[in-house]
């Protein structure tokens, strides 16, 4: 069998197991018959997929992680145990502190920042909003054309304070920073998977310009070491495979000293369980001072997926995801893009994919597909069969 190729399905339409030792090896699958190691029922007839030590019930043809990631079984099991405990009154608020702390530390490891620099929130836009609400009047912001609005709207909403937001082509963001006070941009563009020049932005940061990075569409498949940025924010429900409702932001001490904790609450206290009642204000000295009160169930799932993602070889994950995306592009006669997210202009592309059992999305009038670590070449072949 050719290395990295998915073996043909058997007569029942199932795929044999594969060796995932190689970089490009696809996800393996257990056959539906027989008991697996997980107590969860098999949700789809094709069986469970395995990737990097985790099991997934993701359906064949799911190429939409850029919209919503699919959790591993271990995360689903942890959530079910938590809901069961809640249902009988055995879950207590303090029980969730460990999960919140574990996910926070893992996020720091994924972006290259110490845990003391990491704040938690409910969404990326809410965390970016803390930055936007604290910039000086008249701040000049540069961003990319067609940037995801959760990155730009918080700054645009400050127009009454003469904060301006200028859009430039993605390739020109770093150059445009020479006439700006702050750069706010996604590391990977949501609409088409284009990757910003991080090396150039690091040089921008060294000049004193504030750099705010949205890692939502990058973290989980793209290896990052961006602790040099003033702020790095990410929502967890896409490539980090968390329940929606958990997000994180690392901040440099320089920026953090200038931020007003507009959402100050008991959980942001120096000792949260001693900050529940009464004044004076007594917030944490580190990035926890910017914390929102956590959505507990979301952090239970995040405490499974983020430490796992932080523990595996990020280079292998990138090579696998990008390799699948580039094979897909090659099959359409298009050049490789080097991203796990691709956007193609094919007539009725989304409808044709849907008819073939492929889940994708439409962004900017084009068909967007996203390849994560639980995908394999059978997903590529299914998508190509629908579009060629």
LODOBA-333671 format. One line per 10 residues: number of its first residue (from 1); their letters; for each residue x, y, z of N, C-alpha, C. Coordinates in steps of 0.05 Angstrom, whole numbers, plus 5000, padded with zeros to 4 digits. Layout:
NUM	A	X Y Z X Y Z X Y Z; ...
//
This chain:
1	XXXXXXXXXX	5017 4976 5000 5000 5000 5000 5017 5025 5000; 5011 5044 4983 5026 5069 4982 5025 5084 5008; 5047 5093 5018 5048 5107 5043 5032 5133 5041; 5015 5138 5062 5000 5162 5063 4974 5161 5048; 4969 5139 5034 4944 5137 5019 4924 5121 5035; 4898 5129 5032 4877 5115 5046 4871 5089 5031; 4870 5066 5044 4863 5042 5030 4834 5043 5021; 4828 5028 5000 4800 5030 4990 4781 5019 5010; 4756 5028 5009 4736 5018 5028 4729 4989 5021; 4721 4975 5042 4713 4947 5037 4684 4947 5027
11	XXXXXXXXXX	4673 4924 5025 4646 4921 5013 4625 4936 5030; 4630 4940 5055 4611 4954 5072 4615 4984 5072; 4636 4993 5057 4641 5021 5056 4659 5031 5078; 4671 5012 5094 4688 5020 5116 4718 5020 5107; 4734 5034 5121 4762 5036 5115 4778 5020 5135; 4800 5008 5126 4817 4993 5144 4833 5013 5161; 4845 5003 5183 4862 5020 5200 4888 5026 5186; 4900 5048 5194 4925 5058 5181 4946 5062 5203; 4971 5062 5195 4993 5069 5212 4996 5099 5212; 4994 5112 5236 4997 5141 5237 5025 5149 5245
21	XXXXXXXXXX	5044 5132 5243 5071 5139 5251 5084 5159 5233; 5077 5160 5207 5088 5179 5188 5074 5206 5190; 5088 5226 5181 5078 5253 5182 5052 5256 5166; 5051 5244 5143 5028 5248 5125 5007 5227 5129; 5010 5209 5148 4991 5187 5151 4964 5198 5159; 4943 5188 5147 4916 5197 5153 4906 5186 5179; 4883 5196 5188 4871 5186 5212 4863 5157 5209; 4865 5142 5230 4857 5114 5229 4828 5112 5239; 4816 5089 5233 4788 5085 5241 4784 5058 5252; 4769 5056 5273 4760 5030 5283 4736 5022 5266
31	XXXXXXXXXX	4734 4996 5261 4710 4986 5247 4686 4986 5266; 4662 4990 5256 4639 4991 5273 4635 4967 5291; 4638 4942 5282 4633 4919 5300 4654 4919 5323; 4645 4909 5346 4663 4905 5369 4664 4929 5387; 4670 4924 5412 4671 4944 5433 4697 4959 5432; 4697 4986 5432 4721 5002 5433 4727 5009 5461; 4749 5024 5465 4758 5031 5492 4740 5052 5505; 4723 5066 5489 4707 5087 5500 4679 5076 5505; 4666 5085 5527 4638 5077 5533 4617 5091 5516; 4626 5111 5501 4606 5126 5485 4596 5109 5462
41	XXXXXXXXXX	4571 5113 5454 4561 5098 5431 4573 5109 5406; 4575 5092 5385 4586 5101 5359 4564 5118 5346; 4570 5142 5339 4550 5161 5330 4545 5159 5300; 4566 5149 5285 4563 5147 5256 4571 5119 5247; 4558 5109 5227 4563 5081 5219 4591 5076 5209; 4606 5096 5200 4632 5091 5190 4652 5085 5212; 4645 5089 5237 4663 5082 5259 4679 5106 5268; 4695 5102 5289 4710 5123 5301 4737 5127 5288; 4745 5151 5285 4772 5157 5274 4791 5162 5297; 4816 5155 5292 4837 5160 5311 4859 5178 5300
51	XXXXXXXXXX	4868 5197 5316 4889 5215 5307 4904 5225 5331; 4931 5222 5331 4948 5232 5351 4939 5224 5379; 4930 5199 5382 4924 5188 5408 4895 5193 5417; 4879 5206 5401 4851 5212 5408 4832 5199 5389; 4808 5194 5398 4787 5183 5381 4765 5204 5375; 4755 5204 5351 4735 5223 5342 4712 5209 5328; 4688 5218 5333 4665 5208 5319 4658 5226 5295; 4676 5242 5286 4671 5260 5263 4663 5244 5239; 4643 5254 5225 4632 5240 5202 4650 5243 5178; 4648 5224 5160 4663 5226 5135 4656 5251 5120
61	XXXXXXXXXX	4676 5264 5108 4671 5288 5092 4668 5314 5108; 4674 5313 5134 4672 5338 5150 4696 5355 5145; 4693 5376 5130 4715 5394 5124 4708 5423 5131; 4698 5426 5155 4688 5452 5164 4698 5461 5191; 4722 5452 5199 4733 5460 5225 4736 5490 5227; 4740 5504 5205 4742 5533 5206 4716 5546 5216; 4694 5532 5215 4669 5541 5227 4664 5530 5254; 4670 5504 5258 4664 5490 5283 4680 5465 5284; 4698 5463 5304 4714 5439 5308 4698 5417 5321; 4707 5392 5316 4694 5368 5328 4711 5358 5351
71	XXXXXXXXXX	4700 5355 5374 4717 5347 5397 4724 5318 5397; 4746 5311 5410 4753 5282 5414 4733 5270 5434; 4732 5244 5434 4714 5230 5452 4720 5236 5482; 4746 5239 5488 4753 5244 5516 4741 5270 5526; 4739 5291 5509 4726 5316 5517 4696 5312 5520; 4684 5297 5502 4655 5292 5504 4649 5277 5530; 4666 5257 5536 4662 5241 5560 4665 5259 5585; 4685 5276 5586 4688 5294 5609 4664 5312 5612; 4653 5323 5590 4630 5340 5592 4605 5324 5602; 4602 5300 5593 4579 5284 5601 4581 5277 5631
81	XXXXXXXXXX	4605 5271 5640 4608 5266 5669 4601 5291 5685; 4609 5314 5675 4604 5339 5689 4574 5345 5689; 4561 5342 5667 4532 5347 5666 4517 5327 5684; 4526 5302 5684 4513 5282 5702 4516 5291 5731; 4540 5300 5738 4544 5309 5766 4527 5334 5772; 4524 5352 5753 4507 5375 5757 4478 5367 5761; 4470 5347 5745 4442 5338 5745 4433 5327 5773; 4452 5317 5788 4445 5306 5814 4454 5323 5837; 4465 5347 5831 4473 5365 5852 4500 5359 5865; 4516 5343 5852 4543 5337 5863 4565 5354 5852
91	XXXXXXXXXX	4559 5372 5833 4579 5390 5822 4579 5416 5838; 4602 5425 5845 4605 5450 5861 4623 5470 5846; 4618 5496 5850 4634 5516 5835 4664 5512 5836; 4674 5506 5860 4703 5504 5862 4715 5480 5847; 4697 5461 5840 4707 5438 5825 4719 5445 5798; 4711 5469 5787 4720 5475 5760 4746 5491 5759; 4756 5499 5782 4781 5515 5782 4804 5500 5769; 4806 5474 5773 4828 5459 5761 4827 5459 5731; 4802 5455 5720 4799 5455 5691 4806 5482 5679; 4797 5504 5692 4803 5531 5682 4833 5535 5682
101	XXXXXXXXXX	4847 5527 5704 4875 5531 5705 4891 5514 5686; 4882 5490 5681 4895 5472 5662 4894 5483 5634; 4870 5491 5626 4867 5502 5599 4882 5528 5596; 4882 5545 5616 4897 5570 5615 4927 5565 5610; 4938 5547 5626 4967 5541 5623 4973 5529 5596; 4956 5512 5586 4960 5500 5559 4959 5521 5537; 4941 5540 5540 4940 5561 5520 4966 5577 5519; 4976 5583 5543 5002 5597 5544 5024 5581 5530; 5024 5554 5534 5043 5538 5521 5040 5538 5490; 5015 5539 5481 5010 5538 5452 5019 5564 5438
111	XXXXXXXXXX	5017 5587 5452 5024 5612 5439 5052 5622 5447; 5065 5609 5467 5091 5617 5475 5091 5639 5496; 5072 5639 5514 5070 5659 5535 5068 5646 5562; 5078 5658 5583 5075 5647 5610 5046 5648 5619; 5039 5630 5636 5011 5628 5645 5002 5654 5658; 5021 5668 5671 5014 5693 5684 5005 5715 5665; 5010 5711 5639 5002 5730 5619 4976 5724 5605; 4962 5702 5614 4938 5693 5600 4913 5699 5616; 4894 5712 5602 4867 5717 5612 4847 5700 5599; 4824 5695 5612 4803 5680 5600 4779 5698 5594
121	XXXXXXXXXX	4763 5690 5574 4739 5704 5567 4719 5685 5554; 4697 5696 5545 4677 5680 5532 4678 5680 5502; 4692 5700 5491 4695 5701 5462 4719 5718 5456; 4730 5714 5431 4753 5730 5423 4746 5760 5422; 4722 5767 5412 4715 5795 5409 4713 5809 5436; 4703 5795 5456 4701 5807 5483 4729 5814 5494; 4748 5796 5489 4775 5802 5498 4789 5824 5482; 4785 5823 5456 4796 5845 5439 4783 5872 5448; 4757 5870 5456 4743 5894 5464 4756 5907 5488; 4768 5892 5506 4782 5903 5529 4806 5920 5519
131	XXXXXXXXXX	4819 5911 5499 4842 5926 5487 4831 5951 5474; 4810 5948 5457 4800 5971 5442 4789 5993 5460; 4776 5985 5482 4764 6005 5500 4785 6020 5516; 4810 6009 5516 4831 6022 5532 4851 6037 5516; 4850 6036 5489 4870 6051 5473 4865 6081 5476; 4886 6097 5474 4882 6126 5476 4864 6137 5454; 4851 6159 5460 4836 6173 5439 4854 6179 5416; 4842 6176 5392 4857 6182 5367 4876 6160 5358; 4875 6137 5370 4893 6115 5362 4887 6107 5333; 4909 6104 5318 4908 6095 5290 4913 6065 5288
141	XXXXXXXXXX	4893 6051 5278 4894 6022 5277 4896 6013 5247; 4913 5994 5242 4915 5982 5215 4907 5953 5217; 4892 5945 5196 4883 5917 5195 4883 5908 5166; 4876 5883 5161 4875 5873 5133 4848 5877 5121; 4848 5879 5094 4822 5880 5080 4806 5854 5087; 4780 5858 5091 4762 5835 5096 4771 5819 5120; 4783 5832 5140 4790 5819 5165 4764 5810 5179; 4766 5788 5195 4743 5779 5210 4735 5801 5230; 4709 5806 5230 4700 5830 5244 4702 5829 5275; 4705 5805 5286 4710 5803 5315 4737 5816 5322
151	XXXXXXXXXX	4754 5818 5303 4780 5831 5307 4779 5861 5303; 4762 5870 5284 4762 5898 5277 4739 5914 5289; 4715 5902 5292 4692 5917 5303 4698 5930 5330; 4711 5916 5349 4716 5928 5375 4731 5955 5372; 4750 5957 5353 4764 5982 5349 4747 6002 5334; 4732 5993 5313 4715 6011 5298 4693 6023 5315; 4685 6009 5336 4664 6019 5354 4674 6042 5371; 4700 6047 5371 4711 6069 5387 4713 6095 5371; 4698 6097 5349 4701 6120 5331 4695 6146 5345; 4677 6146 5366 4671 6171 5380 4695 6182 5394
161	XXXXXXXXXX	4715 6165 5399 4740 6174 5411 4761 6179 5390; 4753 6182 5365 4771 6187 5342 4791 6165 5337; 4784 6141 5345 4800 6117 5338 4793 6110 5309; 4813 6108 5292 4809 6102 5264 4820 6074 5257; 4807 6061 5239 4815 6034 5230 4819 6035 5200; 4843 6030 5191 4849 6030 5162 4854 6002 5152; 4841 5994 5130 4845 5968 5118 4864 5970 5095; 4883 5951 5095 4903 5949 5073 4904 5919 5065; 4915 5913 5041 4920 5885 5034 4936 5871 5055; 4931 5846 5060 4945 5831 5081 4975 5833 5078
171	XXXXXXXXXX	4985 5831 5054 5014 5832 5049 5026 5859 5057; 5009 5880 5060 5020 5907 5065 5015 5915 5094; 5005 5897 5111 4999 5905 5138 5023 5914 5153; 5045 5899 5151 5069 5907 5166 5080 5934 5157; 5080 5938 5131 5090 5964 5120 5073 5987 5129; 5046 5983 5130 5028 6004 5138 5030 6011 5167; 5043 5993 5183 5046 5998 5211 5063 6022 5217; 5079 6030 5198 5097 6053 5202 5081 6079 5208; 5057 6080 5199 5040 6104 5203 5017 6097 5222; 5020 6076 5238 4998 6068 5256 5008 6065 5284
181	XXXXXXXXXX	4990 6065 5303 4996 6061 5331 4992 6032 5339; 4974 6018 5324 4967 5990 5332 4960 5975 5307; 4968 5950 5306 4961 5931 5285 4943 5910 5297; 4920 5905 5285 4902 5883 5294 4896 5866 5270; 4905 5841 5271 4902 5823 5247 4901 5794 5256; 4888 5778 5240 4887 5749 5245 4913 5737 5234; 4924 5717 5248 4947 5703 5238 4940 5688 5212; 4917 5676 5212 4906 5662 5188 4879 5674 5182; 4876 5683 5158 4851 5695 5150 4828 5675 5149; 4806 5682 5161 4783 5664 5162 4771 5658 5135
191	XXXXXXXXXX	4771 5678 5118 4757 5675 5092 4771 5657 5073; 4798 5657 5073 4812 5642 5052 4838 5627 5061; 4845 5629 5087 4868 5615 5097 4895 5628 5093; 4895 5652 5082 4921 5666 5079 4934 5671 5106; 4960 5668 5107 4976 5671 5132 4991 5697 5131; 4989 5712 5153 5003 5738 5155 5033 5733 5159; 5049 5752 5152 5078 5751 5155 5085 5757 5184; 5088 5737 5201 5093 5741 5229 5120 5752 5234; 5140 5745 5218 5167 5755 5222 5167 5786 5218; 5153 5795 5198 5151 5824 5193 5137 5838 5216
201	XXXXXXXXXX	5116 5825 5226 5101 5838 5248 5118 5838 5274; 5135 5819 5277 5153 5819 5301 5171 5843 5299; 5181 5849 5276 5197 5873 5272 5181 5898 5278; 5156 5898 5271 5138 5921 5277 5136 5924 5307; 5132 5902 5321 5129 5903 5350 5154 5914 5363; 5177 5908 5352 5202 5917 5364 5205 5948 5362; 5190 5961 5344 5192 5990 5341 5174 6004 5361; 5157 5989 5376 5139 6001 5395 5110 6002 5387; 5104 5995 5362 5076 5993 5353 5063 5969 5366; 5039 5973 5376 5025 5952 5390 5014 5932 5369
211	XXXXXXXXXX	5019 5906 5374 5011 5885 5355 4991 5867 5370; 4967 5865 5359 4945 5848 5369 4940 5827 5348; 4943 5802 5355 4940 5779 5337 4916 5763 5345; 4899 5756 5325 4877 5737 5330 4887 5710 5319; 4890 5691 5337 4900 5664 5329 4878 5643 5326; 4853 5652 5325 4830 5633 5326 4832 5613 5303; 4839 5622 5279 4840 5604 5256 4868 5592 5252; 4886 5595 5270 4913 5584 5268 4919 5565 5290; 4913 5572 5315 4921 5556 5338 4906 5529 5337; 4922 5508 5338 4911 5481 5336 4921 5466 5312
221	XXXXXXXXXX	4930 5481 5291 4942 5468 5268 4969 5481 5260; 4973 5506 5267 4997 5520 5259 5015 5524 5283; 5039 5514 5283 5057 5518 5306 5063 5548 5309; 5060 5558 5334 5064 5586 5339 5083 5591 5362; 5097 5613 5360 5113 5623 5382 5111 5653 5381; 5089 5664 5391 5082 5692 5388 5080 5707 5414; 5095 5697 5434 5096 5711 5459 5106 5739 5458; 5119 5746 5435 5129 5773 5431 5107 5793 5425; 5084 5784 5416 5062 5802 5409 5050 5814 5435; 5038 5838 5432 5026 5851 5456 5001 5837 5465
231	XXXXXXXXXX	4986 5825 5446 4962 5810 5453 4958 5788 5432; 4952 5764 5442 4945 5742 5424 4920 5729 5435; 4899 5731 5419 4872 5722 5427 4863 5698 5410; 4848 5680 5421 4836 5658 5406 4811 5648 5419; 4791 5643 5402 4767 5629 5410 4773 5599 5408; 4760 5583 5426 4767 5555 5428 4751 5536 5411; 4729 5545 5398 4710 5526 5387 4716 5517 5359; 4738 5527 5348 4745 5518 5321 4768 5498 5322; 4792 5506 5317 4815 5488 5315 4824 5477 5342; 4816 5490 5363 4822 5480 5390 4802 5460 5400
241	XXXXXXXXXX	4780 5456 5385 4761 5434 5390 4747 5435 5417; 4742 5460 5426 4729 5464 5452 4699 5470 5448; 4684 5468 5469 4656 5478 5468 4657 5509 5464; 4638 5519 5450 4637 5548 5446 4631 5562 5472; 4646 5583 5479 4642 5597 5504 4668 5601 5520; 4690 5591 5508 4716 5595 5521 4735 5608 5502; 4749 5628 5511 4770 5642 5495 4792 5651 5514; 4815 5657 5502 4838 5665 5518 4852 5687 5505; 4867 5703 5521 4884 5724 5509 4909 5727 5526; 4932 5725 5513 4957 5731 5527 4963 5761 5522
251	XXXXXXXXXX	4974 5774 5542 4981 5802 5539 5008 5807 5550; 5023 5825 5537 5049 5833 5548 5045 5851 5572; 5063 5851 5591 5061 5869 5614 5058 5898 5606; 5071 5906 5584 5070 5934 5574 5041 5941 5567; 5028 5924 5552 5001 5930 5544 4982 5927 5568; 4986 5906 5583 4967 5900 5605 4966 5924 5625; 4989 5937 5629 4989 5959 5648 4971 5982 5638; 4966 5983 5612 4949 6004 5601 4920 5997 5598; 4913 5972 5604 4886 5962 5600 4869 5967 5625; 4845 5978 5620 4825 5980 5641 4809 5955 5643
261	XXXXXXXXXX	4807 5942 5666 4792 5917 5668 4762 5923 5669; 4751 5930 5646 4723 5939 5645 4703 5917 5654; 4711 5892 5652 4693 5870 5660 4701 5859 5687; 4714 5875 5704 4723 5865 5730 4700 5851 5745; 4707 5829 5757 4687 5812 5771 4702 5796 5792; 4687 5780 5807 4698 5765 5829 4720 5746 5820; 4717 5734 5796 4737 5715 5788 4763 5727 5780; 4764 5753 5775 4788 5768 5769 4803 5777 5794; 4792 5770 5817 4804 5778 5842 4830 5764 5848; 4846 5777 5865 4872 5765 5873 4867 5737 5885
271	XXXXXXXXXX	4847 5734 5900 4838 5708 5911 4808 5707 5905; 4801 5694 5882 4773 5695 5874 4752 5688 5896; 4758 5668 5911 4739 5659 5931 4738 5677 5956; 4756 5697 5956 4755 5717 5977 4748 5744 5965; 4739 5745 5940 4733 5770 5927 4704 5771 5918; 4687 5756 5933 4659 5754 5924 4642 5777 5934; 4649 5789 5957 4632 5810 5968 4649 5834 5977; 4637 5857 5973 4648 5881 5985 4672 5893 5972; 4676 5920 5976 4699 5934 5967 4720 5932 5989; 4745 5940 5983 4755 5954 5959 4760 5935 5936
281	XXXXXXXXXX	4765 5947 5913 4773 5932 5890 4799 5917 5896; 4801 5892 5891 4825 5876 5897 4829 5855 5875; 4839 5864 5852 4843 5847 5829 4870 5834 5830; 4873 5812 5814 4898 5799 5812 4919 5817 5800; 4945 5812 5806 4967 5828 5796 4975 5821 5768; 4967 5796 5759 4976 5787 5732 4952 5789 5713; 4953 5773 5692 4932 5775 5671 4905 5766 5681; 4904 5752 5703 4878 5744 5714 4860 5767 5720; 4871 5791 5724 4855 5814 5730 4836 5821 5707; 4842 5810 5683 4824 5815 5660 4805 5792 5655
291	XXXXXXXXXX	4805 5772 5673 4788 5748 5669 4758 5755 5669; 4743 5742 5652 4714 5740 5655 4708 5716 5673; 4685 5716 5685 4677 5693 5701 4673 5670 5681; 4685 5647 5686 4686 5626 5665 4659 5612 5662; 4654 5604 5637 4632 5586 5630 4642 5558 5636; 4635 5547 5659 4648 5524 5670 4649 5500 5651; 4626 5493 5638 4626 5469 5622 4645 5472 5598; 4648 5496 5588 4666 5500 5565 4695 5494 5573; 4702 5502 5597 4730 5497 5606 4735 5468 5613; 4714 5453 5620 4718 5425 5624 4727 5412 5598
301	XXXXXXXXXX	4714 5419 5576 4723 5409 5550 4751 5419 5542; 4756 5445 5547 4781 5457 5540 4804 5445 5556; 4799 5436 5581 4819 5424 5597 4828 5397 5587; 4813 5386 5568 4820 5361 5555 4835 5367 5529; 4824 5385 5513 4835 5388 5486 4860 5406 5485; 4861 5427 5501 4885 5445 5499 4910 5431 5509; 4910 5418 5532 4934 5404 5541 4943 5383 5521; 4923 5369 5509 4930 5349 5490 4943 5361 5465; 4932 5383 5454 4943 5396 5431 4971 5407 5438; 4974 5417 5462 5000 5428 5470 5022 5406 5473
311	XXXXXXXXXX	5013 5381 5476 5032 5359 5481 5041 5345 5456; 5027 5348 5434 5034 5333 5410 5052 5350 5392; 5064 5338 5372 5082 5351 5354 5067 5369 5335; 5069 5396 5341 5054 5415 5325 5064 5415 5296; 5089 5409 5291 5098 5408 5264 5086 5385 5248; 5082 5362 5261 5069 5340 5248 5039 5347 5242; 5026 5360 5261 4998 5368 5256 4997 5387 5232; 5014 5407 5232 5014 5425 5209 5019 5411 5183; 5039 5393 5182 5045 5379 5157 5022 5362 5148; 5008 5350 5167 4985 5333 5159 4962 5350 5148
321	XXXXXXXXXX	4955 5371 5163 4932 5388 5154 4938 5402 5128; 4962 5414 5126 4969 5429 5102 4973 5409 5079; 4984 5386 5085 4988 5366 5064 4962 5358 5051; 4941 5353 5067 4915 5346 5056 4903 5369 5040; 4906 5393 5051 4895 5417 5036 4909 5420 5009; 4936 5417 5009 4951 5420 4984 4944 5398 4964; 4940 5373 4973 4932 5352 4955 4905 5359 4943; 4887 5370 4958 4861 5378 4948 4864 5399 4926; 4880 5419 4931 4885 5440 4912 4897 5429 4886; 4917 5412 4890 4930 5399 4867 4909 5384 4850
331	XXXXXXXXXX	4890 5371 4863 4870 5356 4848 4852 5373 4832; 4851 5399 4839 4835 5418 4823 4853 5434 4804; 4878 5427 4802 4896 5441 4784 4905 5468 4795; 4904 5471 4821 4911 5496 4834 4938 5494 4849; 4953 5515 4852 4978 5513 4866 4974 5510 4896; 4994 5498 4910 4991 5495 4939 4991 5522 4953; 4978 5523 4976 4975 5549 4990 4990 5549 5017; 4996 5525 5027 5010 5523 5053 4993 5530 5076; 4967 5525 5074 4949 5531 5096 4929 5508 5099; 4918 5504 5123 4898 5484 5127 4870 5493 5118
341	XXXXXXXXXX	4867 5518 5112 4842 5529 5102 4846 5537 5073; 4828 5529 5055 4829 5536 5027 4802 5547 5018; 4804 5564 4998 4780 5576 4987 4781 5573 4957; 4760 5562 4945 4760 5556 4916 4735 5568 4903; 4738 5576 4878 4716 5587 4863 4706 5566 4843; 4687 5551 4851 4676 5530 4835 4645 5534 4833; 4634 5535 4809 4605 5539 4807 4589 5519 4823; 4571 5530 4840 4554 5513 4857 4570 5494 4874; 4594 5503 4882 4612 5486 4897 4600 5475 4923; 4588 5493 4939 4578 5484 4965 4555 5464 4961
351	XXXXXXXXXX	4538 5469 4942 4516 5450 4937 4526 5423 4927; 4546 5423 4910 4557 5398 4899 4571 5382 4922; 4584 5396 4939 4597 5383 4962 4576 5371 4980; 4556 5386 4986 4534 5377 5003 4521 5352 4993; 4516 5351 4966 4504 5328 4954 4522 5303 4956; 4548 5307 4959 4567 5285 4961 4573 5278 4990; 4559 5291 5009 4563 5285 5037 4587 5300 5049; 4595 5322 5037 4618 5337 5047 4607 5362 5061; 4615 5367 5086 4608 5391 5100 4629 5412 5097; 4622 5434 5085 4641 5457 5081 4625 5482 5086
361	XXXXXXXXXX	4635 5505 5077 4622 5530 5082 4627 5549 5059; 4612 5571 5059 4615 5591 5038 4623 5617 5051; 4645 5629 5042 4654 5655 5052 4663 5672 5029; 4653 5696 5028 4661 5715 5007 4653 5706 4979; 4632 5690 4976 4623 5681 4950 4639 5657 4940; 4657 5646 4956 4674 5623 4948 4669 5600 4968; 4677 5577 4960 4673 5553 4977 4698 5549 4994; 4694 5547 5020 4716 5545 5039 4717 5517 5051; 4740 5504 5051 4744 5478 5063 4767 5480 5083; 4765 5464 5104 4785 5465 5125 4792 5436 5133
371	XXXXXXXXXX	4818 5431 5134 4828 5404 5139 4842 5403 5166; 4831 5387 5184 4844 5385 5211 4855 5357 5214; 4866 5352 5238 4881 5327 5243 4864 5302 5242; 4838 5304 5245 4820 5281 5243 4812 5275 5214; 4820 5291 5195 4814 5286 5167 4834 5268 5155; 4827 5255 5132 4846 5238 5118 4841 5241 5088; 4856 5225 5072 4854 5228 5043 4827 5220 5032; 4813 5203 5046 4786 5197 5037 4768 5221 5036; 4772 5240 5054 4757 5265 5054 4765 5282 5030; 4791 5282 5024 4800 5297 5001 4788 5285 4975
381	XXXXXXXX	4789 5259 4973 4778 5246 4949 4748 5250 4946; 4734 5250 4968 4705 5255 4967 4700 5283 4957; 4715 5303 4967 4711 5331 4959 4718 5334 4929; 4740 5323 4921 4749 5325 4893 4728 5312 4874; 4718 5289 4883 4698 5276 4866 4673 5293 4862; 4667 5310 4881 4644 5327 4878 4649 5352 4861; 4674 5361 4861 4680 5387 4848 4693 5384 4820; 4704 5361 4814 4717 5359 4787 4698 5351 4766
//
